[in-house]
Amino acid sequence: MFFSGFHFTTDNKSTKAWVTVQTTWSEEKGYSSGFVRYEAKEVEETLQKMFAELRKKDGSDYEPNSARIMIVLLDCHLKEADSSISIA
């Protein structure tokens, strides 16, 4: 994995920022913001839509590396919430 050797935790400022992005997007789209409680299929479907639609506040796309980091950090968030689901 590209990010092996790095240790991410939900105490990490970046993790909190991406969880906030995911939560905000979910609420705007009418999804439950607590994706750690979703079933695997719901996580997959919701995150696919989010990754396809998500834009910066100015409307531009995120850089590919930002998306990769987002996936890793959201996966860490799932793990730290004792979810059996892995997205990375």
Secondary structure as UniProt FT lines:
FT   TURN            2..5
FT   TURN            10..11
FT   HELIX           13..29
FT   HELIX           35..37
FT   HELIX           40..53
FT   TURN            57..58
FT   HELIX           64..80
FT   TURN            81..82
//
